Amino acid sequence: MATTSFPDASPSKKKTAATAAPARRDLIAEQDHVTPAATCTAHLSPRDLTVTAAEPEFARQFGLSADDICGRGLLELLRSPVPGQLREQFTALSAGRSRRFKQRVTGRDGDGRNFPADITAIAVRQPSGEMVGVVVLLRRTAEAVTGGPVLSALDAQVLEGVARGESTVQLASRLYLSRQGIEYRVGQMLRRFDAPNRPALVARAHALGMFAAGQWPPRVLPERVR
C-alpha cells in the first residue's frame, strides 16, 4: 500500500515558482457546475501541500497577498469538519487512488473570522503518470455571504437548550423527541460548528453571533433561523 507523508509547512518559507501546469478553469467549472467568477485558484506542491502560486483573490480570502501566501501549507489555512479527513483525501490523491475530490472546509479570514467554503482538488500528472502538482479551486459558500450559519427552528431550540445547560433527557422531554434524536441533532451541530463538545459548541455559536446579546435564557437570533 502506498503512503504519503505531508510534513508541516513553515509559514516563513517562500516559494515563487508554481510546479503545477495551469488549470483549465473553464472545463473544471463546467464539470462542477460552478461559475468561474465565483472560484479562485491556487497551485500546491504535491510533496508537502504548500502553496506555490495563487490568484490574488485566493490569497485575499485569508487576508494575505499572493506573494505572502506562497510557502504556506494549505492544511494551515483550511480544516475539515471531520478531523484528518482533508489530509486523507490528499493522501489518496497523491497515491493515485483518486483523481480529484470535493470537500466542505472552514477557513479563517484576515479579521480572524471563520468562513465555510467548498474546495475541489485536482491532481496534475505528466503523461508518465508522475504527479507534478495539485490545483485547488476554492468557493466560499452561501453562509459566508449571509454572515453565518442558519439553523432550522428545531435545531435552534436544541442549541438554546444546550446553551442553558440542559441535558439530553431534559431536551428530549421538553421538545418531545427521543434521546437519540437529540444526540443526532447535537452531533450534527458539533460537526457543522467544528466543535469537539457541547461547551465548545456554545462558545462557537456565541463567537459567530448566533445568540441575542445580553439575553437569558439564550435565544438564537431570528435571522439565524429559517
N, C-alpha and C positions, 0 to 999 in steps of 0.2 A: 504494500500500500504506500502510495506517495504521500509525503507530508511536507508542509511548507511552514517555515517559521517567519514571523514578521516582527523583528525587534522594534522596540520603541524608537521613534524618531526624535532627534534633538531639535527643539524649536530654533536653535541658533544656527543650524546648518542650512546653508543656502544652496539651491541648485537652480540654474537658469536655463538649461537646455532640456527640452522635452524629449523623452525617449520613445514616446508612442507616436504613431502616424496620426495625422489629422483625422478626426472622425467625420463621417458623412452624416451630419446632424439632420439634413432633410430626410434621409431614409430612416434614421433612428426615430425621429419624431413621428413619422408616418406609421411605423410599426407599433409604437407605444401609444399612439393617439394623443400625443401632446403637441402643443403649439411651440415651435422653435423659440418664439419670443418669450415663452414662459419658463424656459430652461436655461441653465448656464452650465458650462463645461470645464472640467479640469482633467489633466493627464497625470497619471501616477506611475511611479517606478514599481514594476512587478515584484521587486526583491523585498522592499520594506514598506510599500504603500505610502511613500512620501510624495507630496505634490511636486511635480517637475515643471508644470506650466498650468496657468489658469486664466480664464477670461476675467477681466476686471469685475464683472457682475458676480461671478462665483466668489471671489475674494471678498467682495463687499458684503455678502451675506453674513460674514463672520467679523466684520469691522476691520478688515485688513486690505492692503493693496495687493495688486497682482504680484509684485515683487516680494512683499513680506510673507505671502502665503507659501511661496516656494521653499521646500525643505521641511514644511510642517507635515506631520503624519496625519493621514485622513482620520485614523481612529482616535486622534486627539480632538478632532473637530466635530465628529459625529458619533452618536451612540444609538444602539438599537434598543427598543423596549424590552427585548429578551437578551439578557447579558450573554455575550460570547457569540451570538448568532451572526452578527455582521462579520466578525473575524472568520467564522466558519464558512460563510458564503464566499469570502475572498480566497480562502484556502482551497475550496472546491474549484473556483475559477482558475487559480494558478495551477492546480493539479490536472486540469483538463476534464474534470468531471462535469463542468458546466461551461457554457459559452458566454452566458450573460445572466444577470439576475436583477430583480427589482425589490427594493426593501423600503419600508417606512422607518424613518430615523428622526432623531432630535438633534438640532444644532444649537449653538449659542451665538447671538449676535454681538456686536461691539459694545452694546449697553448692558451686557450680561443677562439678557432675556433669552429664554429658550424658545425655539420655534420648531414646529413639525415640518417635515419635508419628505418627499419621495426621491430616492436615488435609483438610477439604472447604471449598473457597472457592466462594461463590455470588454472582453479580452481582445487585445490586438496581437496577432500572431503573424510570423513570417510564413511563406509557403512551406517551409520545412516543418512547421508546427511549433517552432520556438516562440514563446511568449515574450514580446518586446515591450509591452506596456498595458495599461488599463485606462480606459476612458470612462469618466464618471459624469453623468448628467444629473443635475440637482434641480428639483422643482419644489418650491415651498407650497404647502397645501392651503386649503381654504381657511383653516383655523388661524393661520398666521395673518390672513387678511382681516378676519373678523375680530382679532385681538385676543383670542384664547379659546380654550375648549368650550363646547356647548354640550350639555347633558340632556338626556330625557328627563321628564318630570319625576319618574320613579327613581332614577339614579341620583337626581338632585336631592330627593328625600333621604335616600340611603347615605349620601355624603354628609348631609346635615346631621343625621343621627350619629354617624361616626365622629363628626366634629364635637358633638355633645358628649361623647364618651359612652354611647350606648353599646351594649354587647350584641352579638349576633342573635341571641334569643330575644332580647328586647326589641330589636329591629324587626325580626320576623313576626312577633306578636303585634306590634303597632301597625305594620304595613300589610298584614295578612299574607305573608309569604312564608315559604318553607325556609328552614335554616340553610339548606343547600342553595336556594335561590338567592339569599342574602350573600352567602360566601361567593357565589358566582359573580354577582354584580360588584362586590368589593374587589374581587380578584381582577375583573376587567378594568376597573379604575386604577388599581395598583399598576397594571401594565401600561395603561394609557398615560398616566402621570409619571411613569418611570420611578415609582416609589417602592422601597423594599418592605414597608409595613404600614399599618394604619396611621400611627403618628406622623410618619413622613408624608403620607398621602394628604393629611390635613394641612401640614406645613406647605406642601407644594401647591395645594389649592389656594391657600392664603397668598402665597407668593405670586400666583397667577391672577389674583384679584377676583376669585370666584365668589367670595362672600361679601355681603354688605358690611361696610366698615362700622365698628363700634356697636354692633347689634348682638344681643344674646336673647334667646338661643340663636345660633348661627343660621343665616338664611342665604341660600345661593341667589345671586342677583337674577332678576327676571330675564335680562338679556342673555344670560348664560343657560337658559332653559328653552328647549324647543317644544 
